């Protein structure tokens, strides 16, 4: 994807005229290794060869607007009403983001009202809009200690017209959408409807995905917590496989299109012998196929552990009768159970009847509270989102890029998927840690 500077400019509702509560604090700040001034920008590229290859002047290099507090804001805090909605699948840290947004809006901006919409975009529809809750410091106290989201969530499209009617009815000036790529597409439909009516409502996204597959962000919040949880399941099947004759441990982890959780979890405790991800196709049969490689490992070591992302090997499964979920995603075949069956059949046939331990912890790794690292990350994203919304940024998401917090257009976060690069250093580390071949071929 070729990016130009103009592709990266974020929308603003207009000139910022009101003094920010941070104006005095910001008066003497300048760009440093630890801070980016609001008038400065963060480069997209970070290698000399890529920068030189752009062939443009420095001020035309692709760059991103720095996130953070501004000296002036667009909305008058005293009269500003704010809405928060969480959408899509659960993810560690959702409550941390909600809490961070409410605290920042209350303690620093002193906004008029903060409303929480229940159960995703459905909470903005005519049928459910009466279930809106008002959020204050008491309502969000200690919610960071719990997994999930106090607002509930849901998947699926809703009518943008109905949702905007709800925003108008409550006098909402800024809506914060916490969700994945489908949620951001829904937010873009909202901004389109808002624009068509000529309304002054900002929509700011805090993107999340348990799979870490959103582009233009160093890492999605909750991801570190999720793969840390996953390592415990890998450790469990490792112990089980060691204790049994011809022990085979299989752990299936989340990762519909991207194998980041599988890769990081496997690297974390180094108990996995094979890691299978969607980005690297594999075959079962033949002298270099998965079955033969696993057989060889069992013969030499007496046991084996496989970690497989849920989206891996889908081309090996029957596609007939596949359906879609509420978000429009094709429901995946169960690669974990498929491998369990095939490995059992193969090892039995070659005189190595296995004891198989299969774990699918899917929801167990996403429904927990965020760990300390993710909690800090979530709070900082929440602060950045509030500053963006109060400054009138719209159709915009806040992310961390090259360890700097920045704004990017919402359309870019849905433009493609972040995936493990088979030629990149992460996959190279996995190959080094497991000792598995770079490819499985017939």
FIGUDREN-194720 format. One record per residue (C-alpha): residue number from 0; x, y, z; residue in one letter. Coordinates in steps of 0.05 Angstrom, whole numbers, plus 32768, in hexadecimal, padded with zeros to 4 digits. Layout:
N
(r NUM (X Y Z) "A");
...
***
This chain:
442
(r 0 (8000 8000 8000) "X");
(r 1 (801F 8042 7FEA) "X");
(r 2 (8011 807C 8019) "X");
(r 3 (8017 80C5 800B) "X");
(r 4 (8018 80FC 8040) "X");
(r 5 (7FD2 8112 802D) "X");
(r 6 (7FB7 80CC 803A) "X");
(r 7 (7FCB 80D3 8083) "X");
(r 8 (7FAB 8116 8093) "X");
(r 9 (7F73 8110 80C6) "X");
(r 10 (7F32 8136 80C3) "X");
(r 11 (7F20 816D 80F3) "X");
(r 12 (7EDD 818E 80FF) "X");
(r 13 (7EFB 81D4 80FF) "X");
(r 14 (7F27 8206 8122) "X");
(r 15 (7F36 81FA 816C) "X");
(r 16 (7F20 8238 8192) "X");
(r 17 (7F1A 8223 81DB) "X");
(r 18 (7F54 8221 820C) "X");
(r 19 (7F69 81DB 821E) "X");
(r 20 (7F71 81C8 8267) "X");
(r 21 (7FB8 81B2 8253) "X");
(r 22 (7FCB 81F4 8232) "X");
(r 23 (7FF9 820B 826A) "X");
(r 24 (801B 81C6 8270) "X");
(r 25 (8028 81C5 8225) "X");
(r 26 (8042 820D 821E) "X");
(r 27 (808C 81FB 8224) "X");
(r 28 (808C 81B4 8208) "X");
(r 29 (80B5 81A4 81CA) "X");
(r 30 (80BF 8165 81A2) "X");
(r 31 (80F0 8135 81C3) "X");
(r 32 (80FE 80EA 81C3) "X");
(r 33 (80C5 80E5 81F5) "X");
(r 34 (8092 8117 81DB) "X");
(r 35 (8078 8130 8198) "X");
(r 36 (8060 8177 8193) "X");
(r 37 (801A 817F 8177) "X");
(r 38 (8034 81A3 8139) "X");
(r 39 (8067 816D 812B) "X");
(r 40 (805A 812B 8106) "X");
(r 41 (8071 80E3 810E) "X");
(r 42 (8090 80C1 80D1) "X");
(r 43 (806F 8082 80B7) "X");
(r 44 (80B0 8063 80A0) "X");
(r 45 (80EB 8054 80CD) "X");
(r 46 (8123 803B 80A0) "X");
(r 47 (8153 8064 8077) "X");
(r 48 (814A 803B 8038) "X");
(r 49 (80FE 8044 8038) "X");
(r 50 (8103 808E 8046) "X");
(r 51 (8135 8098 800D) "X");
(r 52 (8109 806E 7FE0) "X");
(r 53 (80CF 809E 7FE9) "X");
(r 54 (80F5 80D2 7FC0) "X");
(r 55 (80CF 810D 7FDE) "X");
(r 56 (80E4 8149 8009) "X");
(r 57 (80E4 813E 8054) "X");
(r 58 (80A5 8166 805E) "X");
(r 59 (8080 813A 802D) "X");
(r 60 (8094 80F7 804C) "X");
(r 61 (8058 80CF 8064) "X");
(r 62 (804C 80E3 80AD) "X");
(r 63 (8017 80E1 80E2) "X");
(r 64 (7FF9 8116 810F) "X");
(r 65 (8011 810F 8157) "X");
(r 66 (7FDC 80FD 818A) "X");
(r 67 (7FD6 811D 81CE) "X");
(r 68 (7FBA 815C 81EF) "X");
(r 69 (7FB5 819D 81C7) "X");
(r 70 (7FBB 81E5 81DF) "X");
(r 71 (7F77 81F4 81C1) "X");
(r 72 (7F3A 81C7 81BA) "X");
(r 73 (7EFF 81C8 818B) "X");
(r 74 (7EC7 81B8 81BC) "X");
(r 75 (7EB5 81E2 81F9) "X");
(r 76 (7EC0 81AE 8230) "X");
(r 77 (7E8B 81CB 825E) "X");
(r 78 (7E54 81BD 822A) "X");
(r 79 (7E6F 817E 820A) "X");
(r 80 (7E49 813C 820C) "X");
(r 81 (7E70 80FC 81FD) "X");
(r 82 (7E5C 80B5 81EA) "X");
(r 83 (7E83 8074 81F0) "X");
(r 84 (7E74 8032 81CE) "X");
(r 85 (7E99 7FEF 81CD) "X");
(r 86 (7E8E 7FC1 8192) "X");
(r 87 (7EA3 7F7D 8178) "X");
(r 88 (7EC6 7F45 819D) "X");
(r 89 (7EE2 7F4C 81E3) "X");
(r 90 (7F2A 7F5F 81EF) "X");
(r 91 (7F52 7F6A 822F) "X");
(r 92 (7F54 7FB4 823F) "X");
(r 93 (7F0F 7FCB 8228) "X");
(r 94 (7EFC 7FE1 826E) "X");
(r 95 (7F3F 8004 8275) "X");
(r 96 (7F31 802E 8237) "X");
(r 97 (7EEB 803F 824F) "X");
(r 98 (7F06 8052 8294) "X");
(r 99 (7F3E 807B 8276) "X");
(r 100 (7F10 80A2 8249) "X");
(r 101 (7EDF 80B2 8281) "X");
(r 102 (7F16 80C7 82B1) "X");
(r 103 (7F37 80F4 827F) "X");
(r 104 (7EF6 8115 826A) "X");
(r 105 (7EE0 811F 82B2) "X");
(r 106 (7F1F 8132 82D6) "X");
(r 107 (7F40 815E 82A2) "X");
(r 108 (7F0C 8175 826F) "X");
(r 109 (7ED0 8177 829E) "X");
(r 110 (7E9F 8167 8267) "X");
(r 111 (7E54 816C 8271) "X");
(r 112 (7E3F 8123 8268) "X");
(r 113 (7E5D 80E0 8255) "X");
(r 114 (7E2E 80AA 823B) "X");
(r 115 (7E3C 8061 8231) "X");
(r 116 (7E15 803B 81FB) "X");
(r 117 (7E04 7FF3 820C) "X");
(r 118 (7E16 7FB7 81E2) "X");
(r 119 (7E3B 7FD6 81A8) "X");
(r 120 (7E1A 7FFC 816F) "X");
(r 121 (7DD8 7FDA 8181) "X");
(r 122 (7DD6 8009 81BD) "X");
(r 123 (7DD0 8045 818E) "X");
(r 124 (7D93 802B 8169) "X");
(r 125 (7D4C 8041 8176) "X");
(r 126 (7D3B 7FFF 8197) "X");
(r 127 (7D72 8002 81CC) "X");
(r 128 (7D85 804C 81D3) "X");
(r 129 (7D5F 8052 8215) "X");
(r 130 (7D92 8023 8234) "X");
(r 131 (7DC9 8058 8231) "X");
(r 132 (7DEE 8061 8273) "X");
(r 133 (7E0F 809F 828F) "X");
(r 134 (7E58 8094 82A1) "X");
(r 135 (7E7E 80B7 82D9) "X");
(r 136 (7EBA 80A8 8304) "X");
(r 137 (7E92 807C 8333) "X");
(r 138 (7E76 8052 82F9) "X");
(r 139 (7EBC 8041 82DF) "X");
(r 140 (7EDF 8039 8322) "X");
(r 141 (7F08 7FF8 8322) "X");
(r 142 (7EEA 7FDE 82E1) "X");
(r 143 (7F31 7FD6 82C7) "X");
(r 144 (7F36 7F9A 82F6) "X");
(r 145 (7F02 7F74 82CD) "X");
(r 146 (7F04 7F56 8287) "X");
(r 147 (7ED0 7F65 8252) "X");
(r 148 (7EAC 7FA8 824E) "X");
(r 149 (7E7A 7FC6 827E) "X");
(r 150 (7E55 7FE1 8241) "X");
(r 151 (7E4D 7F9E 821F) "X");
(r 152 (7E5A 7F93 81D6) "X");
(r 153 (7E3C 7F76 8197) "X");
(r 154 (7E4C 7F69 814E) "X");
(r 155 (7E29 7F7D 810E) "X");
(r 156 (7E13 7FBA 80E8) "X");
(r 157 (7DDE 7FEB 8100) "X");
(r 158 (7DBA 8022 80DB) "X");
(r 159 (7DE7 8060 80DB) "X");
(r 160 (7DAA 808E 80D8) "X");
(r 161 (7D8C 8071 8118) "X");
(r 162 (7DCF 8075 813B) "X");
(r 163 (7DDA 80BE 8128) "X");
(r 164 (7D93 80CE 813F) "X");
(r 165 (7DA7 80B2 8183) "X");
(r 166 (7DE6 80DD 8185) "X");
(r 167 (7DBE 811B 8173) "X");
(r 168 (7D88 810B 81A6) "X");
(r 169 (7DBC 8109 81DE) "X");
(r 170 (7DE2 8145 81C3) "X");
(r 171 (7E21 811C 81BA) "X");
(r 172 (7E5D 8144 81A2) "X");
(r 173 (7E92 810D 81A3) "X");
(r 174 (7E89 80C2 819B) "X");
(r 175 (7EC1 8092 81AD) "X");
(r 176 (7EBE 804F 818A) "X");
(r 177 (7EE7 8017 81A8) "X");
(r 178 (7EE9 7FDC 8177) "X");
(r 179 (7F0A 7FB7 813E) "X");
(r 180 (7F0A 7FC0 80F3) "X");
(r 181 (7EBF 7FB1 80ED) "X");
(r 182 (7EB0 7FE4 8123) "X");
(r 183 (7EDB 8018 8101) "X");
(r 184 (7EB6 800C 80C0) "X");
(r 185 (7E76 8018 80E7) "X");
(r 186 (7E94 8058 8103) "X");
(r 187 (7EA4 806F 80BC) "X");
(r 188 (7E5B 8065 80A9) "X");
(r 189 (7E48 808F 80E5) "X");
(r 190 (7E76 80C8 80D0) "X");
(r 191 (7E5A 80C5 808A) "X");
(r 192 (7E13 80CD 80A5) "X");
(r 193 (7E2A 8104 80D4) "X");
(r 194 (7E4A 8129 809A) "X");
(r 195 (7E0C 8121 806E) "X");
(r 196 (7DE4 8145 80A4) "X");
(r 197 (7E18 817B 80AF) "X");
(r 198 (7E1F 816A 80F8) "X");
(r 199 (7E59 817D 8126) "X");
(r 200 (7E67 8139 8145) "X");
(r 201 (7EAD 811B 814B) "X");
(r 202 (7EB7 80D0 8146) "X");
(r 203 (7EF9 80B5 8161) "X");
(r 204 (7F0D 806C 8161) "X");
(r 205 (7F38 8044 8191) "X");
(r 206 (7F47 8006 8167) "X");
(r 207 (7F4B 7FC2 8187) "X");
(r 208 (7F56 7F7B 816F) "X");
(r 209 (7F6B 7F3D 8195) "X");
(r 210 (7F8F 7F25 8157) "X");
(r 211 (7FBC 7F62 8151) "X");
(r 212 (7FA9 7F66 8107) "X");
(r 213 (7F98 7FB0 8100) "X");
(r 214 (7FCB 7FD7 80D6) "X");
(r 215 (7FEF 8017 80E9) "X");
(r 216 (7FF7 8006 8132) "X");
(r 217 (8032 7FE9 8157) "X");
(r 218 (8006 7FBA 817D) "X");
(r 219 (7FBC 7FB6 818F) "X");
(r 220 (7FA9 7FBF 81D8) "X");
(r 221 (7F9A 7F7F 81FC) "X");
(r 222 (7FC7 7F56 81CF) "X");
(r 223 (7FFE 7F4E 8202) "X");
(r 224 (7FCD 7F36 8236) "X");
(r 225 (7FAE 7F05 8205) "X");
(r 226 (7FEF 7EE4 81F0) "X");
(r 227 (8007 7EE2 8238) "X");
(r 228 (7FC8 7EBB 8249) "X");
(r 229 (7FD3 7E8D 820D) "X");
(r 230 (8019 7E7A 8225) "X");
(r 231 (7FFA 7E59 8262) "X");
(r 232 (7FD2 7E2A 8236) "X");
(r 233 (800F 7E18 820D) "X");
(r 234 (8035 7E09 824E) "X");
(r 235 (7FFC 7DDC 8264) "X");
(r 236 (7FFB 7DB1 8225) "X");
(r 237 (8047 7DAD 8227) "X");
(r 238 (8044 7D8E 826C) "X");
(r 239 (800C 7D5F 8256) "X");
(r 240 (8031 7D4A 8218) "X");
(r 241 (8070 7D3B 8240) "X");
(r 242 (804A 7D0F 8270) "X");
(r 243 (802C 7CE2 823B) "X");
(r 244 (8049 7CB0 820A) "X");
(r 245 (804B 7CCF 81C5) "X");
(r 246 (802C 7D0D 81E3) "X");
(r 247 (800F 7D41 81B3) "X");
(r 248 (7FF9 7D85 81CC) "X");
(r 249 (7FD1 7DB3 819F) "X");
(r 250 (7FBC 7DFA 81B2) "X");
(r 251 (7F8F 7E21 8183) "X");
(r 252 (7F93 7E6C 818D) "X");
(r 253 (7F6E 7EA8 8170) "X");
(r 254 (7F87 7EC3 812F) "X");
(r 255 (7F56 7EC3 80F6) "X");
(r 256 (7F83 7EE5 80C3) "X");
(r 257 (7FC2 7EF2 80EB) "X");
(r 258 (7FEC 7EC5 8116) "X");
(r 259 (8009 7EF7 8147) "X");
(r 260 (7FEC 7ED8 8186) "X");
(r 261 (8006 7E93 8171) "X");
(r 262 (804B 7EAF 8162) "X");
(r 263 (8053 7ED9 81A1) "X");
(r 264 (8036 7EA4 81CF) "X");
(r 265 (8064 7E6F 81B2) "X");
(r 266 (80A1 7E9C 81BA) "X");
(r 267 (808E 7EAE 8201) "X");
(r 268 (809A 7E69 8220) "X");
(r 269 (80BD 7E44 81E7) "X");
(r 270 (8095 7E04 81F3) "X");
(r 271 (8078 7E00 81AC) "X");
(r 272 (8099 7DD4 8178) "X");
(r 273 (806E 7DEA 813E) "X");
(r 274 (8047 7E2B 8133) "X");
(r 275 (8014 7E2E 80FB) "X");
(r 276 (7FF8 7E71 80E5) "X");
(r 277 (7FCA 7E8A 80AD) "X");
(r 278 (8003 7EB0 808A) "X");
(r 279 (802D 7E72 807E) "X");
(r 280 (8008 7E3B 8058) "X");
(r 281 (8019 7DF3 8068) "X");
(r 282 (800A 7DAD 804F) "X");
(r 283 (7FFC 7D6F 8078) "X");
(r 284 (8017 7D38 804C) "X");
(r 285 (805A 7D28 802C) "X");
(r 286 (80A0 7D20 804A) "X");
(r 287 (80A2 7D6A 805E) "X");
(r 288 (8059 7D72 8071) "X");
(r 289 (8040 7D7F 80B8) "X");
(r 290 (802F 7D37 80C5) "X");
(r 291 (8074 7D1C 80B4) "X");
(r 292 (8097 7D54 80DA) "X");
(r 293 (806D 7D47 8118) "X");
(r 294 (8079 7CFC 8113) "X");
(r 295 (80C4 7D08 8110) "X");
(r 296 (80C1 7D36 814D) "X");
(r 297 (809A 7D03 8175) "X");
(r 298 (80CB 7CCC 8163) "X");
(r 299 (8106 7CF6 8179) "X");
(r 300 (80E9 7D18 81B6) "X");
(r 301 (80AD 7CEE 81CB) "X");
(r 302 (807D 7D29 81C9) "X");
(r 303 (806B 7D67 81A1) "X");
(r 304 (8045 7DA9 81AA) "X");
(r 305 (8022 7DCE 8172) "X");
(r 306 (8006 7E14 8176) "X");
(r 307 (7FD5 7E26 813F) "X");
(r 308 (7FB1 7E67 8130) "X");
(r 309 (7F67 7E5C 8122) "X");
(r 310 (7F6D 7E76 80DA) "X");
(r 311 (7FA7 7E4A 80C7) "X");
(r 312 (7F9E 7E12 8094) "X");
(r 313 (7F57 7E26 8081) "X");
(r 314 (7F65 7E10 803A) "X");
(r 315 (7F6B 7DC9 8054) "X");
(r 316 (7F24 7DC9 8070) "X");
(r 317 (7EE1 7DBF 804E) "X");
(r 318 (7EC3 7E03 803D) "X");
(r 319 (7E7E 7DE9 802A) "X");
(r 320 (7E48 7E04 8057) "X");
(r 321 (7E73 7E3C 8076) "X");
(r 322 (7E49 7E74 8093) "X");
(r 323 (7E5A 7EBB 80AB) "X");
(r 324 (7E55 7EDC 80EF) "X");
(r 325 (7E31 7F1E 80FF) "X");
(r 326 (7E6E 7F45 80E9) "X");
(r 327 (7E6E 7F23 80A4) "X");
(r 328 (7EAC 7EF9 80B3) "X");
(r 329 (7EAC 7EB2 8096) "X");
(r 330 (7EA8 7E80 80CF) "X");
(r 331 (7EE8 7E58 80D0) "X");
(r 332 (7EF0 7E0D 80CE) "X");
(r 333 (7F0F 7DEF 810D) "X");
(r 334 (7F57 7DE5 80FA) "X");
(r 335 (7F68 7DCE 8141) "X");
(r 336 (7F39 7D92 8141) "X");
(r 337 (7F4C 7D83 80F9) "X");
(r 338 (7F96 7D7E 810C) "X");
(r 339 (7F85 7D55 8149) "X");
(r 340 (7F61 7D22 811D) "X");
(r 341 (7F96 7D20 80E7) "X");
(r 342 (7FD0 7D1B 8117) "X");
(r 343 (7FAD 7CE4 813F) "X");
(r 344 (7FA0 7CBC 80FF) "X");
(r 345 (7FE6 7CC5 80E4) "X");
(r 346 (800D 7CB6 8124) "X");
(r 347 (7FE2 7C79 8132) "X");
(r 348 (7FEE 7C5F 80EC) "X");
(r 349 (803A 7C64 80F3) "X");
(r 350 (803B 7C41 8136) "X");
(r 351 (803C 7C7D 8164) "X");
(r 352 (7FF5 7C7F 8182) "X");
(r 353 (7FF3 7CC4 81A1) "X");
(r 354 (7FD5 7CE1 81E0) "X");
(r 355 (7FB9 7D23 81C7) "X");
(r 356 (7FAA 7D5F 81F3) "X");
(r 357 (7F84 7D95 81CE) "X");
(r 358 (7F74 7DD9 81EA) "X");
(r 359 (7F4B 7E11 81CB) "X");
(r 360 (7F4E 7E4C 81FC) "X");
(r 361 (7F32 7E7E 81CA) "X");
(r 362 (7F04 7EA7 81F7) "X");
(r 363 (7F2D 7E9B 8236) "X");
(r 364 (7F66 7EC7 821C) "X");
(r 365 (7F3A 7F02 8208) "X");
(r 366 (7F0A 7F07 8243) "X");
(r 367 (7F3D 7F15 8279) "X");
(r 368 (7F51 7F58 8297) "X");
(r 369 (7F8B 7F7C 8276) "X");
(r 370 (7FD0 7F71 8293) "X");
(r 371 (7FF9 7FAC 82AE) "X");
(r 372 (8019 7FBB 826B) "X");
(r 373 (7FD8 7FBC 8245) "X");
(r 374 (7FB6 7FE4 827C) "X");
(r 375 (7FE9 801C 8273) "X");
(r 376 (7FE3 8017 8228) "X");
(r 377 (7F97 801C 822C) "X");
(r 378 (7F98 8059 8258) "X");
(r 379 (7FC8 807D 822A) "X");
(r 380 (7F9C 806C 81ED) "X");
(r 381 (7F5F 8085 8214) "X");
(r 382 (7F82 80C7 8223) "X");
(r 383 (7F97 80CF 81DB) "X");
(r 384 (7F50 80C1 81C3) "X");
(r 385 (7F33 80F6 81F2) "X");
(r 386 (7F64 812A 81DB) "X");
(r 387 (7F55 811A 8192) "X");
(r 388 (7F0A 811F 819C) "X");
(r 389 (7F0C 815F 81C4) "X");
(r 390 (7F39 817E 818E) "X");
(r 391 (7F04 816F 8159) "X");
(r 392 (7F27 8136 8136) "X");
(r 393 (7EF5 8107 8115) "X");
(r 394 (7EF4 80CA 80E9) "X");
(r 395 (7F35 80BD 810E) "X");
(r 396 (7F54 8087 8138) "X");
(r 397 (7F8C 808B 816C) "X");
(r 398 (7FC4 8058 8169) "X");
(r 399 (800C 8050 817D) "X");
(r 400 (803C 804F 8142) "X");
(r 401 (8088 8048 814A) "X");
(r 402 (807A 8050 8195) "X");
(r 403 (8059 8094 818A) "X");
(r 404 (800F 80A1 8194) "X");
(r 405 (7FF1 80BD 8154) "X");
(r 406 (7FB1 80CA 812E) "X");
(r 407 (7FA1 80A6 80ED) "X");
(r 408 (7F64 80A9 80BF) "X");
(r 409 (7F31 8074 80D0) "X");
(r 410 (7F31 805B 8089) "X");
(r 411 (7F7A 8044 808F) "X");
(r 412 (7F6D 8018 80CC) "X");
(r 413 (7F3C 7FF0 80A1) "X");
(r 414 (7F65 7FF1 8061) "X");
(r 415 (7F88 7FAE 806A) "X");
(r 416 (7F9D 7F7C 809F) "X");
(r 417 (7FDD 7F7A 80C7) "X");
(r 418 (7FFB 7F35 80BE) "X");
(r 419 (8039 7F0E 80D2) "X");
(r 420 (806B 7F17 809A) "X");
(r 421 (8088 7ED3 8087) "X");
(r 422 (80C8 7EF8 8073) "X");
(r 423 (80C9 7F23 80B2) "X");
(r 424 (80F0 7F1D 80F2) "X");
(r 425 (80B6 7F05 811D) "X");
(r 426 (80AB 7EC6 80F4) "X");
(r 427 (80F6 7EBD 80F1) "X");
(r 428 (80F7 7EBD 813D) "X");
(r 429 (80C0 7E89 813E) "X");
(r 430 (80E7 7E5C 810F) "X");
(r 431 (8125 7E64 813A) "X");
(r 432 (8100 7E55 817B) "X");
(r 433 (80D9 7E18 8162) "X");
(r 434 (810C 7DFB 8131) "X");
(r 435 (80D3 7DED 8100) "X");
(r 436 (80E1 7DF2 80B5) "X");
(r 437 (80D4 7E34 8092) "X");
(r 438 (809E 7E11 8069) "X");
(r 439 (8078 7DCF 8067) "X");
(r 440 (8076 7DB4 8020) "X");
(r 441 (805E 7D74 8002) "X");
***
